[in-house]
C-alpha cells in the first residue's frame, strides 16, 4: 500500500494540496492563489514526466502560463495582495427606480 502512495515521491500529493490551496485562495480573492497555482502545475508537470503523460505536461504547461498571466494582470490592476474590489454595475438601484415613479 505504501508503495502505491509514494510511487511518485509524494510529488502528486504535493501538487494536489497546492492546487487545492490555490483554488481556495483565488476564491477568497487573494492573488497568492496564482503563485500557488504555478507551483502546483510545475509539480504536476514533474509528476507527468515520471508517469510518461505527454498530455498532462502540455495541459499543465498551459495552466502555468494562465496562472502567471492572471498574476500579472491582477498585479497590473491592483496593489499587491489586495482583494479585488467589486466593479460598479450598470444596474439601477431600486431606490433610484422608486424615485422615478410618478
The first five atom37 places (N, CA, C, CB, O) and aatype in JSON, in Angstrom:
{
  "aatype": [20, 20, 20, 20, 20, 20, 20, 20, 20, 20, 20, 20, 20, 20, 20, 20, 20, 20, 20, 20, 20, 20, 20, 20, 20, 20, 20, 20, 20, 20, 20, 20, 20, 20, 20, 20, 20, 20, 20, 20, 20, 20, 20, 20, 20, 20, 20, 20, 20, 20, 20, 20, 20, 20, 20, 20, 20, 20, 20, 20, 20, 20, 20, 20, 20, 20, 20, 20, 20, 20, 20, 20, 20, 20, 20, 20, 20, 20, 20, 20, 20, 20, 20, 20, 20, 20, 20, 20, 20, 20, 20, 20, 20, 20, 20, 20, 20, 20, 20, 20, 20, 20],
  "atom_mask": [
    [1, 1, 1, 1, 1],
    [1, 1, 1, 1, 1],
    [1, 1, 1, 1, 1],
    [1, 1, 1, 1, 1],
    [1, 1, 1, 1, 1],
    [1, 1, 1, 1, 1],
    [1, 1, 1, 1, 1],
    [1, 1, 1, 1, 1],
    [1, 1, 1, 1, 1],
    [1, 1, 1, 1, 1],
    [1, 1, 1, 1, 1],
    [1, 1, 1, 1, 1],
    [1, 1, 1, 1, 1],
    [1, 1, 1, 1, 1],
    [1, 1, 1, 1, 1],
    [1, 1, 1, 1, 1],
    [1, 1, 1, 1, 1],
    [1, 1, 1, 1, 1],
    [1, 1, 1, 1, 1],
    [1, 1, 1, 1, 1],
    [1, 1, 1, 1, 1],
    [1, 1, 1, 1, 1],
    [1, 1, 1, 1, 1],
    [1, 1, 1, 1, 1],
    [1, 1, 1, 1, 1],
    [1, 1, 1, 1, 1],
    [1, 1, 1, 1, 1],
    [1, 1, 1, 1, 1],
    [1, 1, 1, 1, 1],
    [1, 1, 1, 1, 1],
    [1, 1, 1, 1, 1],
    [1, 1, 1, 1, 1],
    [1, 1, 1, 1, 1],
    [1, 1, 1, 1, 1],
    [1, 1, 1, 1, 1],
    [1, 1, 1, 1, 1],
    [1, 1, 1, 1, 1],
    [1, 1, 1, 1, 1],
    [1, 1, 1, 1, 1],
    [1, 1, 1, 1, 1],
    [1, 1, 1, 1, 1],
    [1, 1, 1, 1, 1],
    [1, 1, 1, 1, 1],
    [1, 1, 1, 1, 1],
    [1, 1, 1, 1, 1],
    [1, 1, 1, 1, 1],
    [1, 1, 1, 1, 1],
    [1, 1, 1, 1, 1],
    [1, 1, 1, 1, 1],
    [1, 1, 1, 1, 1],
    [1, 1, 1, 1, 1],
    [1, 1, 1, 1, 1],
    [1, 1, 1, 1, 1],
    [1, 1, 1, 1, 1],
    [1, 1, 1, 1, 1],
    [1, 1, 1, 1, 1],
    [1, 1, 1, 1, 1],
    [1, 1, 1, 1, 1],
    [1, 1, 1, 1, 1],
    [1, 1, 1, 1, 1],
    [1, 1, 1, 1, 1],
    [1, 1, 1, 1, 1],
    [1, 1, 1, 1, 1],
    [1, 1, 1, 1, 1],
    [1, 1, 1, 1, 1],
    [1, 1, 1, 1, 1],
    [1, 1, 1, 1, 1],
    [1, 1, 1, 1, 1],
    [1, 1, 1, 1, 1],
    [1, 1, 1, 1, 1],
    [1, 1, 1, 1, 1],
    [1, 1, 1, 1, 1],
    [1, 1, 1, 1, 1],
    [1, 1, 1, 1, 1],
    [1, 1, 1, 1, 1],
    [1, 1, 1, 1, 1],
    [1, 1, 1, 1, 1],
    [1, 1, 1, 1, 1],
    [1, 1, 1, 1, 1],
    [1, 1, 1, 1, 1],
    [1, 1, 1, 1, 1],
    [1, 1, 1, 1, 1],
    [1, 1, 1, 1, 1],
    [1, 1, 1, 1, 1],
    [1, 1, 1, 1, 1],
    [1, 1, 1, 1, 1],
    [1, 1, 1, 1, 1],
    [1, 1, 1, 1, 1],
    [1, 1, 1, 1, 1],
    [1, 1, 1, 1, 1],
    [1, 1, 1, 1, 1],
    [1, 1, 1, 1, 1],
    [1, 1, 1, 1, 1],
    [1, 1, 1, 1, 1],
    [1, 1, 1, 1, 1],
    [1, 1, 1, 1, 1],
    [1, 1, 1, 1, 1],
    [1, 1, 1, 1, 1],
    [1, 1, 1, 1, 1],
    [1, 1, 1, 1, 1],
    [1, 1, 1, 1, 1],
    [1, 1, 1, 1, 1]
  ],
  "atom_positions": [
    [[0.82, -1.2, 0.0], [0.0, 0.0, 0.0], [0.87, 1.27, 0.0], [-0.94, -0.01, 1.22], [0.63, 2.21, -0.76]],
    [[1.88, 1.28, 0.86], [2.76, 2.46, 0.96], [3.48, 2.72, -0.36], [3.78, 2.28, 2.1], [3.73, 3.87, -0.72]],
    [[3.82, 1.64, -1.08], [4.48, 1.78, -2.37], [3.58, 2.51, -3.37], [4.86, 0.4, -2.92], [4.07, 3.31, -4.18]],
    [[2.31, 2.25, -3.32], [1.36, 2.91, -4.23], [1.27, 4.4, -3.9], [-0.04, 2.26, -4.13], [1.25, 5.24, -4.79]],
    [[1.23, 4.71, -2.61], [1.1, 6.1, -2.17], [2.36, 6.91, -2.5], [0.82, 6.16, -0.66], [2.26, 8.08, -2.86]],
    [[3.52, 6.29, -2.39], [4.78, 7.01, -2.6], [5.42, 6.74, -3.95], [5.75, 6.66, -1.52], [6.6, 7.05, -4.15]],
    [[4.68, 6.16, -4.88], [5.24, 5.78, -6.18], [5.89, 6.96, -6.9], [4.14, 5.19, -7.06], [6.91, 6.78, -7.57]],
    [[5.33, 8.15, -6.78], [5.86, 9.33, -7.46], [6.52, 10.3, -6.48], [4.75, 10.06, -8.22], [6.53, 11.51, -6.7]],
    [[7.07, 9.76, -5.39], [7.86, 10.51, -4.41], [7.06, 11.6, -3.69], [9.05, 11.14, -5.1], [7.64, 12.54, -3.16]],
    [[5.76, 11.46, -3.67], [4.93, 12.46, -2.99], [4.67, 13.71, -3.82], [5.56, 12.85, -1.7], [4.02, 14.64, -3.36]],
    [[5.19, 13.72, -5.04], [5.01, 14.9, -5.89], [3.54, 15.09, -6.23], [5.84, 14.79, -7.19], [3.04, 16.21, -6.25]],
    [[2.84, 13.98, -6.5], [1.42, 14.06, -6.83], [0.6, 14.58, -5.64], [0.9, 12.7, -7.26], [-0.34, 15.35, -5.82]],
    [[0.96, 14.15, -4.44], [0.26, 14.62, -3.24], [0.53, 16.1, -2.99], [0.69, 13.79, -2.01], [-0.38, 16.86, -2.63]],
    [[1.78, 16.5, -3.19], [2.14, 17.92, -3.03], [1.4, 18.78, -4.03], [3.66, 18.12, -3.18], [0.87, 19.84, -3.69]],
    [[1.36, 18.32, -5.28], [0.66, 19.06, -6.33], [-0.82, 19.19, -6.0], [0.83, 18.37, -7.69], [-1.41, 20.25, -6.19]],
    [[-1.42, 18.11, -5.5], [-2.84, 18.14, -5.15], [-3.12, 19.16, -4.05], [-3.3, 16.74, -4.71], [-4.08, 19.93, -4.14]],
    [[-2.31, 19.16, -3.02], [-2.5, 20.11, -1.91], [-2.31, 21.55, -2.39], [-1.53, 19.8, -0.76], [-3.11, 22.43, -2.06]],
    [[-1.26, 21.79, -3.16], [-1.01, 23.14, -3.69], [-2.14, 23.6, -4.58], [0.31, 23.17, -4.46], [-2.54, 24.77, -4.53]],
    [[-2.65, 22.71, -5.4], [-3.75, 23.06, -6.29], [-5.0, 23.43, -5.5], [-4.05, 21.91, -7.25], [-5.68, 24.41, -5.81]],
    [[-5.31, 22.65, -4.48], [-6.48, 22.93, -3.64], [-6.32, 24.28, -2.93], [-6.69, 21.8, -2.61], [-7.26, 25.07, -2.87]],
    [[-5.13, 24.54, -2.4], [-4.88, 25.83, -1.74], [-4.98, 26.99, -2.73], [-3.5, 25.83, -1.08], [-5.5, 28.05, -2.39]],
    [[-4.48, 26.79, -3.93], [-4.54, 27.83, -4.96], [-5.99, 28.19, -5.26], [-3.82, 27.38, -6.24], [-6.34, 29.37, -5.31]],
    [[-6.82, 27.19, -5.47], [-8.23, 27.44, -5.78], [-8.93, 28.1, -4.6], [-8.95, 26.13, -6.16], [-9.74, 29.0, -4.79]],
    [[-8.63, 27.64, -3.38], [-9.23, 28.23, -2.18], [-8.87, 29.72, -2.07], [-8.76, 27.48, -0.92], [-9.74, 30.56, -1.83]],
    [[-7.58, 30.04, -2.25], [-7.14, 31.43, -2.12], [-7.73, 32.31, -3.23], [-5.61, 31.51, -2.17], [-8.11, 33.45, -2.97]],
    [[-7.8, 31.8, -4.44], [-8.41, 32.58, -5.52], [-9.89, 32.81, -5.24], [-8.24, 31.87, -6.88], [-10.42, 33.87, -5.56]],
    [[-10.55, 31.84, -4.63], [-11.95, 32.02, -4.23], [-12.11, 33.09, -3.17], [-12.51, 30.71, -3.72], [-13.16, 33.72, -3.07]],
    [[-11.07, 33.3, -2.37], [-11.08, 34.37, -1.36], [-10.49, 35.66, -1.9], [-10.31, 33.93, -0.12], [-10.22, 36.6, -1.15]],
    [[-10.28, 35.71, -3.23], [-9.77, 36.89, -3.93], [-8.38, 37.3, -3.45], [-10.73, 38.04, -3.75], [-8.1, 38.49, -3.27]],
    [[-7.53, 36.3, -3.24], [-6.14, 36.56, -2.86], [-5.24, 36.09, -4.0], [-5.77, 35.83, -1.51], [-5.25, 34.91, -4.37]],
    [[-4.48, 37.0, -4.54], [-3.7, 36.67, -5.73], [-2.57, 35.69, -5.45], [-3.14, 37.92, -6.33], [-1.98, 35.17, -6.4]],
    [[-2.25, 35.43, -4.21], [-1.28, 34.4, -3.87], [-1.7, 33.05, -4.47], [-1.12, 34.28, -2.34], [-0.87, 32.18, -4.72]],
    [[-3.0, 32.9, -4.71], [-3.5, 31.68, -5.33], [-2.9, 31.43, -6.7], [-5.0, 31.75, -5.45], [-2.69, 30.28, -7.08]],
    [[-2.61, 32.49, -7.45], [-1.98, 32.32, -8.75], [-0.57, 31.74, -8.6], [-1.91, 33.66, -9.5], [-0.18, 30.85, -9.36]],
    [[0.17, 32.24, -7.62], [1.53, 31.75, -7.38], [1.51, 30.27, -6.99], [2.21, 32.58, -6.28], [2.3, 29.48, -7.49]],
    [[0.58, 29.91, -6.09], [0.48, 28.51, -5.69], [0.01, 27.65, -6.86], [-0.49, 28.35, -4.51], [0.39, 26.48, -6.97]],
    [[-0.81, 28.22, -7.74], [-1.23, 27.51, -8.94], [-0.05, 27.2, -9.85], [-2.27, 28.31, -9.7], [0.02, 26.11, -10.43]],
    [[0.85, 28.15, -9.98], [2.06, 27.91, -10.78], [2.88, 26.79, -10.15], [2.92, 29.22, -10.9], [3.31, 25.87, -10.84]],
    [[3.1, 26.87, -8.84], [3.87, 25.81, -8.16], [3.19, 24.45, -8.3], [4.04, 26.15, -6.67], [3.86, 23.45, -8.56]],
    [[1.88, 24.42, -8.14], [1.14, 23.16, -8.26], [1.3, 22.57, -9.65], [-0.34, 23.38, -7.94], [1.53, 21.37, -9.79]],
    [[1.18, 23.4, -10.66], [1.26, 22.88, -12.01], [2.68, 22.48, -12.4], [0.74, 23.91, -12.99], [2.87, 21.58, -13.22]],
    [[3.67, 23.14, -11.83], [5.05, 22.68, -12.05], [5.22, 21.29, -11.42], [6.08, 23.7, -11.44], [5.85, 20.41, -12.0]],
    [[4.65, 21.11, -10.23], [4.7, 19.79, -9.59], [3.96, 18.76, -10.44], [4.09, 19.85, -8.17], [4.41, 17.62, -10.58]],
    [[2.81, 19.15, -11.01], [2.07, 18.23, -11.88], [2.88, 17.89, -13.13], [0.72, 18.84, -12.28], [2.8, 16.77, -13.62]],
    [[3.65, 18.83, -13.64], [4.49, 18.56, -14.81], [5.56, 17.52, -14.46], [5.16, 19.87, -15.32], [5.81, 16.59, -15.23]],
    [[6.18, 17.68, -13.29], [7.19, 16.7, -12.85], [6.53, 15.33, -12.71], [7.84, 17.13, -11.49], [7.08, 14.32, -13.16]],
    [[5.36, 15.3, -12.09], [4.61, 14.05, -11.96], [4.33, 13.43, -13.33], [3.29, 14.28, -11.2], [4.51, 12.23, -13.53]],
    [[3.88, 14.27, -14.28], [3.53, 13.79, -15.62], [4.74, 13.22, -16.35], [2.92, 14.91, -16.44], [4.62, 12.24, -17.08]],
    [[5.9, 13.83, -16.16], [7.12, 13.31, -16.77], [7.42, 11.93, -16.19], [8.32, 14.28, -16.54], [7.75, 11.0, -16.93]],
    [[7.32, 11.8, -14.87], [7.56, 10.5, -14.23], [6.54, 9.44, -14.68], [7.52, 10.65, -12.72], [6.87, 8.26, -14.79]],
    [[5.3, 9.89, -14.92], [4.23, 8.98, -15.32], [4.15, 8.8, -16.84], [2.89, 9.48, -14.8], [3.32, 8.04, -17.34]],
    [[5.01, 9.49, -17.58], [5.05, 9.42, -19.05], [3.72, 9.87, -19.67], [5.38, 7.99, -19.5], [3.2, 9.21, -20.57]],
    [[3.19, 10.99, -19.19], [1.93, 11.51, -19.71], [2.17, 12.84, -20.43], [0.9, 11.7, -18.57], [2.25, 13.89, -19.8]],
    [[2.29, 12.78, -21.73], [2.57, 13.97, -22.53], [1.41, 14.95, -22.45], [2.84, 13.59, -23.99], [1.62, 16.16, -22.36]],
    [[0.18, 14.45, -22.5], [-0.99, 15.34, -22.44], [-1.02, 16.15, -21.15], [-2.28, 14.53, -22.57], [-1.37, 17.33, -21.17]],
    [[-0.65, 15.53, -20.04], [-0.63, 16.25, -18.77], [0.47, 17.3, -18.75], [-0.43, 15.27, -17.6], [0.28, 18.39, -18.21]],
    [[1.6, 17.01, -19.34], [2.68, 18.01, -19.44], [2.19, 19.21, -20.23], [3.95, 17.4, -20.11], [2.4, 20.35, -19.82]],
    [[1.55, 18.97, -21.36], [1.05, 20.06, -22.2], [-0.01, 20.86, -21.46], [0.46, 19.52, -23.52], [0.05, 22.09, -21.42]],
    [[-0.99, 20.17, -20.86], [-2.07, 20.86, -20.14], [-1.53, 21.71, -19.0], [-3.08, 19.85, -19.6], [-1.91, 22.87, -18.86]],
    [[-0.66, 21.13, -18.19], [-0.14, 21.87, -17.03], [0.78, 23.01, -17.45], [0.61, 20.93, -16.1], [0.88, 24.02, -16.75]],
    [[1.45, 22.88, -18.58], [2.25, 23.99, -19.1], [1.34, 25.17, -19.46], [3.08, 23.55, -20.33], [1.67, 26.32, -19.19]],
    [[0.21, 24.86, -20.06], [-0.78, 25.91, -20.37], [-1.29, 26.54, -19.09], [-1.96, 25.33, -21.2], [-1.45, 27.76, -19.01]],
    [[-1.56, 25.71, -18.06], [-2.06, 26.23, -16.8], [-1.03, 27.11, -16.1], [-2.48, 25.09, -15.88], [-1.4, 28.1, -15.46]],
    [[0.25, 26.76, -16.21], [1.31, 27.62, -15.64], [1.25, 28.99, -16.31], [2.72, 26.97, -15.83], [1.29, 30.02, -15.64]],
    [[1.16, 28.99, -17.63], [1.07, 30.26, -18.37], [-0.16, 31.05, -17.94], [1.02, 29.99, -19.89], [-0.06, 32.26, -17.72]],
    [[-1.32, 30.4, -17.83], [-2.55, 31.11, -17.44], [-2.47, 31.66, -16.02], [-3.76, 30.17, -17.57], [-2.96, 32.76, -15.75]],
    [[-1.87, 30.9, -15.1], [-1.7, 31.41, -13.74], [-0.75, 32.59, -13.7], [-1.19, 30.3, -12.82], [-1.0, 33.57, -13.0]],
    [[0.35, 32.5, -14.45], [1.29, 33.62, -14.5], [0.63, 34.85, -15.11], [2.54, 33.24, -15.3], [0.84, 35.97, -14.64]],
    [[-0.16, 34.65, -16.15], [-0.88, 35.75, -16.78], [-1.9, 36.36, -15.81], [-1.58, 35.27, -18.06], [-2.04, 37.58, -15.76]],
    [[-2.59, 35.52, -15.06], [-3.54, 36.02, -14.06], [-2.85, 36.85, -13.0], [-4.27, 34.86, -13.41], [-3.34, 37.91, -12.61]],
    [[-1.71, 36.37, -12.52], [-0.92, 37.11, -11.54], [-0.52, 38.46, -12.1], [0.34, 36.31, -11.12], [-0.68, 39.49, -11.45]],
    [[0.02, 38.45, -13.32], [0.49, 39.69, -13.94], [-0.67, 40.67, -14.15], [1.18, 39.38, -15.29], [-0.53, 41.85, -13.86]],
    [[-1.79, 40.19, -14.65], [-2.95, 41.06, -14.88], [-3.46, 41.65, -13.58], [-4.08, 40.28, -15.57], [-3.79, 42.83, -13.51]],
    [[-3.52, 40.82, -12.55], [-4.03, 41.28, -11.26], [-3.08, 42.3, -10.65], [-4.23, 40.1, -10.29], [-3.53, 43.3, -10.08]],
    [[-1.77, 42.06, -10.76], [-0.78, 42.99, -10.23], [-0.87, 44.33, -10.94], [0.63, 42.41, -10.36], [-0.72, 45.39, -10.33]],
    [[-1.1, 44.27, -12.24], [-1.2, 45.48, -13.04], [-2.41, 46.33, -12.62], [-1.3, 45.13, -14.52], [-2.35, 47.56, -12.65]],
    [[-3.5, 45.68, -12.23], [-4.74, 46.37, -11.89], [-4.86, 46.74, -10.41], [-5.91, 45.52, -12.28], [-5.49, 47.74, -10.07]],
    [[-4.26, 45.95, -9.53], [-4.43, 46.11, -8.09], [-3.09, 46.3, -7.4], [-5.16, 44.89, -7.5], [-2.03, 45.97, -7.94]],
    [[-3.15, 46.84, -6.19], [-1.96, 46.88, -5.35], [-1.65, 45.44, -4.93], [-2.15, 47.82, -4.09], [-2.55, 44.61, -4.9]],
    [[-0.38, 45.13, -4.62], [-0.01, 43.75, -4.28], [-0.84, 43.16, -3.14], [1.45, 43.71, -3.9], [-1.03, 43.78, -2.1]],
    [[-1.32, 41.94, -3.37], [-2.08, 41.13, -2.41], [-3.33, 41.8, -1.87], [-1.2, 40.77, -1.27], [-3.78, 41.47, -0.77]],
    [[-3.9, 42.71, -2.6], [-5.16, 43.32, -2.2], [-6.3, 42.58, -2.87], [-5.2, 44.83, -2.56], [-6.19, 42.2, -4.03]],
    [[-7.41, 42.36, -2.14], [-8.54, 41.69, -2.78], [-9.12, 42.56, -3.89], [-9.62, 41.36, -1.75], [-9.01, 43.79, -3.86]],
    [[-9.72, 41.91, -4.85], [-10.33, 42.64, -5.95], [-11.54, 43.39, -5.43], [-10.74, 41.67, -7.1], [-12.37, 42.84, -4.71]],
    [[-11.64, 44.66, -5.8], [-12.79, 45.46, -5.41], [-13.91, 45.24, -6.4], [-12.42, 46.97, -5.32], [-13.66, 45.12, -7.6]],
    [[-15.15, 45.17, -5.93], [-16.25, 44.98, -6.87], [-16.34, 46.15, -7.84], [-17.58, 44.81, -6.12], [-16.16, 47.31, -7.47]],
    [[-16.61, 45.83, -9.09], [-16.74, 46.88, -10.08], [-18.16, 47.39, -10.11], [-16.32, 46.38, -11.47], [-19.1, 46.62, -9.87]],
    [[-18.35, 48.67, -10.4], [-19.72, 49.19, -10.47], [-20.47, 48.51, -11.62], [-19.71, 50.74, -10.66], [-19.89, 48.17, -12.65]],
    [[-21.75, 48.33, -11.42], [-22.56, 47.69, -12.45], [-23.49, 48.72, -13.07], [-23.36, 46.51, -11.88], [-23.68, 49.81, -12.54]],
    [[-24.04, 48.34, -14.18], [-24.96, 49.24, -14.88], [-26.38, 49.08, -14.37], [-24.91, 48.97, -16.38], [-27.3, 49.72, -14.9]],
    [[-26.59, 48.26, -13.37], [-27.93, 48.03, -12.83], [-28.34, 49.23, -11.98], [-27.97, 46.72, -11.99], [-27.57, 49.71, -11.15]],
    [[-29.54, 49.7, -12.2], [-30.06, 50.84, -11.44], [-30.54, 50.34, -10.08], [-31.22, 51.55, -12.21], [-31.3, 49.38, -10.02]],
    [[-30.1, 50.98, -8.98], [-30.53, 50.54, -7.66], [-32.05, 50.75, -7.5], [-29.76, 51.31, -6.57], [-32.61, 51.67, -8.1]],
    [[-32.72, 49.92, -6.7], [-34.16, 50.02, -6.5], [-34.61, 51.4, -6.02], [-34.62, 48.98, -5.52], [-35.67, 51.87, -6.42]],
    [[-33.82, 52.06, -5.17], [-34.22, 53.38, -4.66], [-34.33, 54.38, -5.8], [-33.22, 53.88, -3.59], [-35.22, 55.23, -5.8]],
    [[-33.45, 54.29, -6.78], [-33.49, 55.2, -7.92], [-34.72, 54.93, -8.78], [-32.21, 55.08, -8.76], [-35.29, 55.85, -9.36]],
    [[-35.12, 53.67, -8.86], [-36.33, 53.35, -9.65], [-37.57, 53.91, -8.98], [-36.48, 51.82, -9.82], [-38.47, 54.42, -9.65]],
    [[-37.61, 53.81, -7.63], [-38.78, 54.32, -6.9], [-38.88, 55.83, -7.05], [-38.69, 53.94, -5.41], [-39.99, 56.37, -7.11]],
    [[-37.76, 56.53, -7.1], [-37.77, 57.98, -7.23], [-38.3, 58.41, -8.59], [-36.37, 58.54, -7.01], [-38.82, 59.52, -8.71]],
    [[-38.2, 57.58, -9.6], [-38.65, 57.9, -10.94], [-40.15, 57.72, -11.14], [-37.91, 57.07, -11.93], [-40.74, 58.3, -12.05]],
    [[-40.76, 56.91, -10.3], [-42.19, 56.63, -10.48], [-43.02, 57.86, -10.15], [-42.64, 55.44, -9.59], [-42.73, 58.59, -9.2]],
    [[-44.09, 58.09, -10.97], [-44.93, 59.28, -10.74], [-45.78, 59.18, -9.48], [-45.82, 59.51, -11.92], [-46.52, 60.11, -9.17]]
  ]
}
